[in-house]
Amino acid sequence: MNLSQLYYFRKLAELQHYTRAAKELFITQPTLSGSISSLEQELGISLFQKAGRNVELTKYGAEFLIYVNAALEQLDKGVAIMKSYSGESDGGTIDLGCVITLQTDYIPCLLNGYRAFSDHQYEFNISQKPSQLLLDSLNKGVYDVVFCACNDKMDHMVSLPVVAQKFVVAMSSDSPLAEKDYLVPDDLKGHELISYRDDIPLGSSVKRFLSKCDIDNVKYSYEDESILAGFAANGPSVALMLDTFFLRNVNGVVVRPFYNNEKEKREFCHVIYLVYSEKNYHPYCVDNFIDYVKENQLDTSDPHYIFFD
């Protein structure tokens, strides 16, 4: 057994196709097939099985992959650290996914701060998708880290709170609620309320939160703040939503803070998390970035806010 066999095995496990794996490894398909076959003979078990035109890991291959990822990760970290000592390290590339509401402020500020902090010159490939698609892609190994809503405990996933987004009430200037400086749950009873679809992570969190506030006259049908604010500004509906740049781009909408009660006046907040998978392979540059975010994560113990996720 040698290192090349382990790298070949990991790449084939990732792509599940001999031709594509061989192409990315810059070797021939017979070379890859022979290397995997030799590895299987040495281990005494089958690592892959056919799945149509592709291959998939056997249960033994899936278990072996965990150990291979751990071993190669430690090796790559050691190589990266040694190169950093000698000044030869060229950093690395981090595949990062995020929800669209973080693209204009948080992500640029975070990455600029990280580049100023780090001794390495890391590159970031940044993609924007809804939270559920980001989590699905993270689970498949498409991204190294994602920044999104994450309201359910997932196997192998670690989530760190990083951003608090305030929950507000939006309405037209004709609404009787527009006369108030702020709103509490009792103010919303008897009004036509709208909020996010409850089949997305944010919407399901909002639905649970509003149910705890005894607010049940809500239509959960909308995708984002732009359409919620649009309906609120131009009709009788009152929108319960996050205060993001989408909301501020809608003309004529009136926005009011939303507090838990008249006395405490604690604001409700939705949390965006940094999420990464413990089962996926992480090069040194990814772990280094995660450690930086950990040191700058959100303090959810602030008594002025209620975090409902």
C-alpha positions in Angstrom: 0.0 0.0 0.0 1.3 3.5 -0.9 0.1 7.1 -0.7 -0.8 7.1 -4.4 -3.2 4.3 -3.9 -4.9 6.2 -1.0 -5.2 9.4 -3.1 -6.6 7.4 -6.0 -9.1 5.6 -3.7 -10.3 8.9 -2.3 -10.7 10.5 -5.7 -12.7 7.5 -7.1 -14.9 7.5 -3.9 -15.6 11.2 -4.6 -16.4 10.9 -8.3 -17.7 7.3 -8.4 -16.6 7.0 -12.0 -13.2 5.5 -13.2 -12.9 7.6 -16.4 -13.5 10.9 -14.7 -11.4 10.0 -11.7 -8.5 9.0 -13.9 -8.8 12.2 -15.8 -8.6 14.4 -12.7 -5.7 12.3 -11.4 -3.8 12.7 -14.7 -3.4 9.0 -15.0 -4.9 6.4 -17.4 -8.0 4.4 -16.5 -6.1 1.0 -16.5 -3.5 2.5 -14.1 -6.3 3.6 -11.8 -8.1 0.2 -12.1 -4.9 -1.7 -11.4 -4.1 0.4 -8.4 -7.6 0.0 -6.8 -7.5 -3.7 -7.6 -4.1 -4.1 -5.9 -5.4 -2.2 -2.9 -8.4 -4.4 -2.6 -6.3 -7.5 -2.8 -4.0 -6.2 -0.1 -6.9 -5.4 2.2 -8.8 -8.6 1.4 -12.1 -6.9 0.7 -14.0 -5.1 -2.1 -14.0 -1.4 -1.8 -16.3 -0.6 -4.7 -19.2 -2.2 -6.5 -20.8 -1.4 -9.8 -23.8 0.9 -10.0 -24.9 1.2 -13.6 -22.1 2.9 -15.5 -20.7 4.2 -12.2 -19.3 2.6 -9.1 -20.2 3.1 -5.5 -18.5 2.3 -2.2 -19.3 -1.0 -0.5 -20.0 -0.8 3.2 -16.3 -1.7 3.8 -15.2 1.0 1.4 -17.3 3.6 3.1 -15.7 2.7 6.5 -12.2 2.6 5.0 -12.8 6.1 3.5 -13.2 7.6 7.0 -9.8 6.4 8.0 -8.2 7.4 4.6 -9.7 11.0 4.9 -8.4 11.3 8.4 -4.9 10.1 7.5 -4.5 12.2 4.4 -5.9 15.3 6.2 -3.3 15.0 8.8 -0.6 14.5 6.2 -1.7 17.5 4.2 -1.8 19.6 7.3 1.7 18.6 8.1 3.0 19.4 4.6 1.2 22.8 4.6 2.6 23.7 8.0 6.1 22.7 7.0 5.8 24.8 3.8 4.5 27.7 5.8 7.7 27.5 8.0 9.9 27.6 4.9 7.8 30.3 3.2 7.0 28.0 0.3 3.3 27.6 1.0 1.0 28.9 -1.6 -2.1 28.9 0.7 -5.1 27.0 -0.7 -8.6 27.4 -2.1 -11.7 27.3 0.0 -15.1 26.5 -1.5 -17.6 28.6 0.3 -21.4 28.8 0.0 -23.7 31.4 1.5 -27.2 32.8 1.5 -27.7 35.9 -0.6 -28.4 38.2 2.4 -24.8 37.9 3.6 -23.2 38.7 0.2 -23.3 42.5 0.6 -21.8 43.0 4.0 -20.9 40.0 6.3 -19.0 37.8 3.8 -16.9 40.7 2.4 -16.1 42.0 5.9 -15.3 38.5 7.2 -13.0 37.6 4.3 -11.2 40.9 4.3 -10.6 40.6 8.1 -9.4 37.0 7.6 -6.9 37.9 4.9 -5.5 40.7 7.1 -5.2 38.2 10.0 -3.8 35.2 8.2 -0.2 34.7 7.1 -1.4 32.7 4.1 -2.9 33.9 0.8 -6.0 31.8 0.6 -8.5 32.0 -2.3 -12.2 31.7 -2.0 -14.7 30.3 -4.5 -18.0 31.8 -3.4 -21.5 30.6 -4.4 -24.9 31.8 -3.4 -27.9 29.4 -2.8 -30.9 29.0 -0.5 -30.1 27.4 2.9 -31.4 23.9 2.1 -29.5 23.6 -1.1 -26.3 24.8 0.6 -26.7 22.1 3.3 -27.4 19.4 0.7 -24.3 20.4 -1.3 -22.2 20.6 1.9 -23.3 17.0 2.7 -22.2 15.9 -0.8 -18.8 17.6 -0.4 -19.4 20.3 -2.9 -18.5 23.0 -0.4 -15.9 23.2 2.4 -18.1 25.5 4.5 -21.5 27.2 4.1 -23.1 30.2 5.8 -26.9 29.6 6.1 -29.9 28.9 8.3 -29.6 25.6 10.2 -32.5 24.8 12.5 -32.2 21.0 12.7 -29.4 18.9 14.2 -27.7 17.0 11.4 -25.3 14.1 11.7 -21.7 15.0 11.1 -22.5 18.7 10.8 -21.1 21.3 13.1 -22.8 24.7 13.3 -21.4 28.0 14.7 -23.6 31.0 15.2 -22.1 34.0 13.3 -24.8 36.5 12.3 -28.0 37.8 14.0 -30.7 39.1 11.7 -33.4 41.1 13.4 -37.1 40.0 13.0 -39.4 42.9 12.2 -42.9 43.7 11.1 -43.6 45.3 7.7 -46.8 46.9 6.5 -48.3 49.7 4.4 -48.6 53.3 5.6 -52.4 52.7 5.7 -52.2 49.9 8.3 -53.3 50.9 11.8 -50.1 49.2 13.1 -48.1 51.9 11.3 -49.1 54.3 14.0 -47.1 52.4 16.6 -43.4 52.9 17.3 -42.9 49.2 17.9 -45.0 46.0 18.1 -45.4 43.1 20.5 -47.1 39.8 19.9 -50.5 40.9 21.2 -50.6 43.7 18.6 -50.7 41.2 15.7 -53.8 39.3 16.7 -56.7 39.9 14.4 -54.5 41.0 11.5 -53.8 39.3 8.2 -50.2 38.0 8.6 -47.8 36.6 6.1 -44.3 35.1 6.4 -41.9 32.6 4.8 -42.7 29.2 3.4 -42.6 26.7 6.2 -40.8 24.1 4.1 -37.5 26.0 4.2 -35.3 26.2 7.2 -36.0 29.8 8.0 -39.8 29.4 7.5 -40.0 26.4 9.8 -38.1 28.2 12.5 -40.4 31.3 12.2 -43.5 29.1 12.4 -42.3 27.4 15.6 -41.3 30.7 17.1 -44.7 32.4 16.2 -46.6 29.4 17.6 -44.8 29.9 20.9 -46.0 33.5 20.8 -49.6 32.3 20.3 -49.6 33.9 16.8 -51.5 31.4 14.6 -53.2 33.7 12.0 -50.2 33.5 9.6 -50.0 32.5 5.9 -46.6 30.8 5.3 -46.3 31.1 1.6 -43.4 33.4 0.6 -39.8 32.9 -0.5 -37.9 36.0 0.7 -38.1 39.5 2.1 -38.6 41.3 -1.3 -41.9 39.6 -2.1 -43.0 39.8 1.6 -42.3 43.5 1.7 -44.0 44.0 -1.7 -47.2 42.5 -0.5 -47.0 44.4 2.8 -46.4 47.8 1.2 -49.3 47.4 -1.3 -52.1 45.6 0.5 -53.7 44.7 3.8 -51.2 42.0 4.7 -48.7 42.5 7.5 -45.4 40.8 6.9 -43.3 39.1 9.6 -39.8 39.0 8.3 -36.1 39.6 8.6 -34.6 43.1 8.3 -32.3 42.6 5.2 -31.3 44.7 2.2 -34.2 43.2 0.3 -36.7 44.9 2.6 -35.0 48.2 2.3 -35.3 48.2 -1.5 -39.1 48.1 -1.5 -40.7 51.6 -1.8 -43.5 52.6 0.6 -43.0 49.9 3.1 -43.3 50.8 6.8 -41.1 48.8 9.2 -41.4 48.5 13.0 -39.3 46.7 15.6 -40.8 43.6 17.1 -40.3 43.1 20.9 -41.2 40.3 23.3 -43.3 42.6 25.6 -43.8 46.2 26.6 -41.6 46.0 29.7 -38.4 44.1 28.5 -38.4 45.2 24.9 -36.1 42.4 23.8 -35.8 42.0 20.0 -36.2 38.7 18.3 -33.4 37.5 16.0 -32.8 34.8 13.5 -29.3 33.2 13.5 -27.1 32.5 10.5 -24.5 29.7 11.1 -21.2 28.7 9.7 -21.8 25.0 9.0 -19.2 22.3 8.1 -19.1 18.6 8.0 -16.9 16.5 10.2 -17.1 13.5 7.9 -15.7 15.5 4.9 -12.0 15.9 4.2 -10.6 19.3 5.2 -7.3 20.6 4.1 -5.3 22.8 6.4 -6.6 26.0 4.9 -10.2 25.1 5.6 -9.5 24.2 9.3 -7.5 27.4 9.7 -10.4 29.4 8.4 -12.9 27.6 10.6 -10.7 28.3 13.6 -10.8 32.0 12.7 -14.6 32.1 12.5 -14.8 30.3 15.8 -12.8 33.1 17.5 -15.3 35.6 16.0 -18.6 33.9 16.4 -21.8 35.4 17.5 -22.5 35.9 21.3 -26.0 34.4 21.7 -26.0 35.2 25.4 -26.8 38.9 24.8 -29.7 39.7 27.1 -31.1 42.3 24.7 -32.1 39.7 22.1 -34.1 36.5 21.9 -32.6 34.1 19.4 -35.5 32.0 18.1 -33.6 29.4 16.1 
